[in-house]
Amino acid sequence: MADLDLMDFKALSFDCYGTLIDWEAGIAAVLSPWAAEHGLGLSDEELLVAYADNEAAVEREAPSTRYPDVLAEAFRRTGAGLGCGVGDDWARRLGESVPEWPAFPDSADALARLAGHYQLIILSNVDRAGFAGSNERLRGRFAAIITAEDVGAYKPAENHFRALDETLPSLGVARGELLHVAQSLFHDHVPAKREGLSSVWINRRHADPGWGATPEPSGDWSYQAEYPSMGAFTDAVDRAFAGA
């Protein structure tokens, strides 16, 4: 990890949900009152673990489905697995909730600072409308935005990364000048290794056990550096450029 030179890169590609936006808080804000209504007595963490594989399965089985419908179906499957039905109102509530999901407190400041050093790219498993709502919180200035709606599939499938390869020349960025920045090993670091991309792990769950709303990674992964937050990563970038 020590040999990563943050000045070697011209662009950063970001996973958004889990890295910049607190998707676990957003999902739990709907699952928790539903569970309480049914008297399930489950913690937010237990609900997220029950939910995680269902979302990944829907994305894998129906890759062209828009993200609000993925969320709704994943919620229905989670309810079935827990022995409780999920009505249309609850399913729709989760499906429409993405624009309301909170940003991590350090995300907007980190993006503003990083934009002074790199071109910024979004590589996200949502639809355009959902990301537009999130970016009202992030206030990011992005050179390119690539969503699941654009590529007709969900990470860890290769579609996002193929689209990324097609986008880089228009930005004047060589593949070796791109650093992928993400929280999810399953969605991002496994495919980043597969695609030969350098990456940084933003380990938002460093203080928490388990995988939360993200499935346990099933493939090989690697990353060149690990930081507990976007703030810590951005501080490292600022130090690197200040010392140049």
C-alpha positions as CSV (number, residue, x, y, z in Angstrom):
1,M,0.0,0.0,0.0
2,A,2.8,2.4,0.7
3,D,3.9,2.6,-2.9
4,L,0.6,4.2,-4.1
5,D,1.5,7.7,-5.4
6,L,-1.8,9.7,-5.4
7,M,-0.2,12.2,-7.8
8,D,0.0,9.5,-10.5
9,F,-3.7,9.8,-11.3
10,K,-5.7,12.3,-13.3
11,A,-9.2,11.0,-12.5
12,L,-11.1,9.3,-9.7
13,S,-14.1,7.1,-10.3
14,F,-16.5,6.7,-7.4
15,D,-19.0,4.3,-6.2
16,C,-21.7,6.5,-4.8
17,Y,-23.9,4.5,-2.5
18,G,-22.0,3.3,0.5
19,T,-19.0,5.5,-0.3
20,L,-20.5,9.0,-0.6
21,I,-24.2,8.4,0.3
22,D,-25.1,6.4,3.4
23,W,-27.3,3.9,1.7
24,E,-27.5,1.6,4.8
25,A,-29.1,4.5,6.8
26,G,-31.5,5.2,3.9
27,I,-32.6,1.5,3.6
28,A,-32.9,1.0,7.3
29,A,-35.0,4.1,7.6
30,V,-37.7,2.2,5.7
31,L,-37.1,-1.4,6.8
32,S,-37.0,-0.5,10.5
33,P,-40.5,0.9,10.8
34,W,-41.8,-1.9,8.6
35,A,-40.2,-4.5,10.9
36,A,-41.6,-2.7,14.0
37,E,-45.1,-2.7,12.5
38,H,-44.8,-6.5,12.2
39,G,-43.3,-6.9,15.6
40,L,-40.1,-8.6,14.3
41,G,-37.8,-7.2,16.9
42,L,-34.8,-7.0,14.6
43,S,-32.0,-4.5,14.8
44,D,-31.2,-2.3,11.8
45,E,-28.0,-4.4,11.2
46,E,-30.0,-7.6,11.2
47,L,-32.5,-6.2,8.7
48,L,-29.7,-5.0,6.4
49,V,-28.0,-8.4,6.5
50,A,-31.4,-10.0,5.6
51,Y,-31.8,-7.6,2.7
52,A,-28.3,-7.7,1.2
53,D,-28.4,-10.8,-0.9
54,N,-32.0,-10.1,-2.1
55,E,-31.0,-6.8,-3.8
56,A,-27.9,-8.4,-5.4
57,A,-30.1,-11.3,-6.7
58,V,-32.7,-9.0,-8.3
59,E,-29.9,-7.0,-10.0
60,R,-28.4,-10.2,-11.3
61,E,-31.6,-11.7,-12.5
62,A,-33.2,-8.6,-14.0
63,P,-30.3,-6.3,-15.0
64,S,-32.3,-3.9,-17.1
65,T,-34.8,-3.2,-14.2
66,R,-34.7,0.4,-12.9
67,Y,-33.3,0.8,-9.5
68,P,-36.6,1.9,-7.7
69,D,-38.1,-1.4,-8.9
70,V,-35.1,-3.4,-7.8
71,L,-35.4,-1.9,-4.3
72,A,-39.1,-2.7,-4.2
73,E,-38.7,-6.3,-5.3
74,A,-35.7,-6.8,-3.0
75,F,-37.9,-5.6,-0.1
76,R,-40.7,-8.0,-1.0
77,R,-38.2,-10.9,-1.1
78,T,-36.7,-9.8,2.2
79,G,-40.2,-9.8,3.8
80,A,-40.9,-13.2,2.4
81,G,-37.7,-14.5,3.9
82,L,-38.6,-13.1,7.3
83,G,-42.1,-14.5,7.1
84,C,-43.9,-11.2,6.7
85,G,-45.5,-9.7,3.6
86,V,-44.4,-6.4,2.2
87,G,-47.4,-4.4,0.8
88,D,-47.2,-2.2,-2.3
89,D,-47.1,1.0,-0.2
90,W,-44.0,-0.2,1.7
91,A,-42.3,-1.5,-1.4
92,R,-43.0,1.8,-3.2
93,R,-41.7,3.7,-0.1
94,L,-38.3,2.1,-0.3
95,G,-38.2,2.3,-4.1
96,E,-38.8,6.1,-4.1
97,S,-36.5,6.8,-1.1
98,V,-33.1,7.1,-2.9
99,P,-33.1,10.9,-3.2
100,E,-33.8,11.1,0.6
101,W,-30.8,9.0,1.6
102,P,-28.3,11.1,3.6
103,A,-24.8,11.9,2.4
104,F,-22.0,11.0,4.8
105,P,-21.0,14.2,6.6
106,D,-17.6,14.3,4.9
107,S,-18.6,13.6,1.3
108,A,-19.5,17.0,-0.1
109,D,-16.4,18.7,1.3
110,A,-14.2,15.8,0.1
111,L,-15.6,16.0,-3.4
112,A,-15.0,19.8,-3.5
113,R,-11.4,19.4,-2.4
114,L,-10.7,16.5,-4.7
115,A,-12.1,18.4,-7.7
116,G,-9.1,20.7,-7.4
117,H,-6.7,17.8,-8.2
118,Y,-8.6,15.3,-10.4
119,Q,-11.5,14.9,-12.8
120,L,-14.3,13.1,-10.9
121,I,-16.5,10.3,-12.4
122,I,-19.5,8.5,-10.9
123,L,-19.9,4.8,-11.4
124,S,-23.1,3.9,-9.7
125,N,-25.8,1.2,-9.4
126,V,-28.8,3.5,-9.5
127,D,-30.8,5.4,-12.1
128,R,-30.3,8.9,-13.3
129,A,-33.1,10.4,-11.3
130,G,-32.0,8.8,-8.1
131,F,-28.4,10.1,-8.5
132,A,-29.6,13.6,-9.4
133,G,-31.5,13.7,-6.1
134,S,-28.4,12.5,-4.2
135,N,-26.2,15.0,-6.0
136,E,-28.3,17.8,-4.5
137,R,-26.7,16.7,-1.2
138,L,-23.2,16.0,-2.6
139,R,-22.9,19.1,-4.9
140,G,-20.3,17.2,-6.9
141,R,-18.8,18.5,-10.2
142,F,-18.5,15.3,-12.2
143,A,-16.9,15.0,-15.6
144,A,-18.9,11.9,-16.3
145,I,-21.8,10.0,-14.7
146,I,-22.4,6.3,-15.5
147,T,-25.4,4.6,-13.9
148,A,-27.0,1.2,-14.1
149,E,-29.8,2.8,-16.1
150,D,-27.2,3.9,-18.7
151,V,-25.5,0.5,-19.1
152,G,-28.4,-1.9,-18.5
153,A,-26.7,-3.8,-15.7
154,Y,-25.5,-3.6,-12.1
155,K,-22.1,-4.0,-10.7
156,P,-20.2,-6.3,-10.2
157,A,-21.1,-7.0,-13.8
158,E,-18.6,-5.6,-16.4
159,N,-21.0,-3.1,-18.1
160,H,-20.1,-0.1,-15.9
161,F,-16.4,-0.7,-16.5
162,R,-16.8,-1.1,-20.3
163,A,-18.6,2.2,-20.3
164,L,-15.9,3.7,-18.2
165,D,-13.2,2.5,-20.7
166,E,-15.2,4.2,-23.5
167,T,-15.5,7.4,-21.5
168,L,-11.9,8.0,-20.5
169,P,-10.5,9.0,-23.9
170,S,-12.9,11.9,-24.1
171,L,-11.6,13.1,-20.8
172,G,-8.0,12.9,-21.9
173,V,-7.3,10.2,-19.2
174,A,-5.4,7.0,-19.8
175,R,-6.6,3.9,-18.0
176,G,-3.5,3.8,-15.8
177,E,-4.3,7.4,-14.7
178,L,-7.6,6.4,-13.2
179,L,-8.1,5.4,-9.5
180,H,-11.3,3.8,-8.4
181,V,-12.6,4.9,-5.0
182,A,-15.2,2.7,-3.3
183,Q,-16.5,1.1,-0.2
184,S,-18.0,-2.2,-1.5
185,L,-15.6,-5.1,-2.0
186,F,-18.5,-7.1,-3.6
187,H,-19.7,-4.4,-6.1
188,D,-16.4,-2.6,-6.8
189,H,-13.1,-4.0,-5.6
190,V,-13.8,-7.5,-7.0
191,P,-14.5,-6.1,-10.5
192,A,-11.7,-3.5,-10.2
193,K,-9.2,-6.3,-9.7
194,R,-10.8,-8.3,-12.6
195,E,-10.5,-5.2,-14.8
196,G,-6.9,-4.4,-13.7
197,L,-7.9,-1.0,-12.1
198,S,-6.0,0.6,-9.2
199,S,-8.4,1.2,-6.3
200,V,-8.8,2.7,-2.9
201,W,-11.0,1.1,-0.2
202,I,-13.1,3.6,1.7
203,N,-13.8,1.3,4.6
204,R,-16.9,3.0,6.0
205,R,-17.8,0.0,8.1
206,H,-14.3,-0.3,9.8
207,A,-15.9,0.0,13.2
208,D,-18.7,-2.5,12.5
209,P,-18.6,-6.3,12.1
210,G,-19.9,-8.1,9.0
211,W,-20.9,-6.7,5.6
212,G,-24.2,-4.9,6.4
213,A,-26.3,-4.2,3.3
214,T,-23.5,-5.5,1.0
215,P,-23.2,-9.2,0.2
216,E,-20.0,-10.9,1.3
217,P,-17.5,-10.8,-1.6
218,S,-17.2,-14.1,-3.5
219,G,-14.3,-13.3,-5.8
220,D,-10.8,-12.1,-5.6
221,W,-10.2,-8.4,-4.7
222,S,-7.4,-6.1,-4.1
223,Y,-6.8,-2.4,-3.4
224,Q,-3.8,-0.2,-3.2
225,A,-4.7,1.7,-0.1
226,E,-7.4,1.7,2.7
227,Y,-8.9,4.7,4.4
228,P,-11.7,4.8,7.0
229,S,-13.5,7.7,5.4
230,M,-13.6,10.1,2.5
231,G,-12.2,12.8,4.7
232,A,-9.2,10.6,5.6
233,F,-8.6,9.8,1.9
234,T,-8.9,13.5,0.9
235,D,-6.5,14.6,3.6
236,A,-3.9,12.1,2.2
237,V,-4.5,13.6,-1.3
238,D,-4.0,17.1,0.0
239,R,-0.8,16.1,1.8
240,A,0.6,14.4,-1.4
241,F,0.0,17.5,-3.6
242,A,1.2,19.9,-0.9
243,G,4.5,18.0,-0.7
244,A,5.0,18.0,-4.5
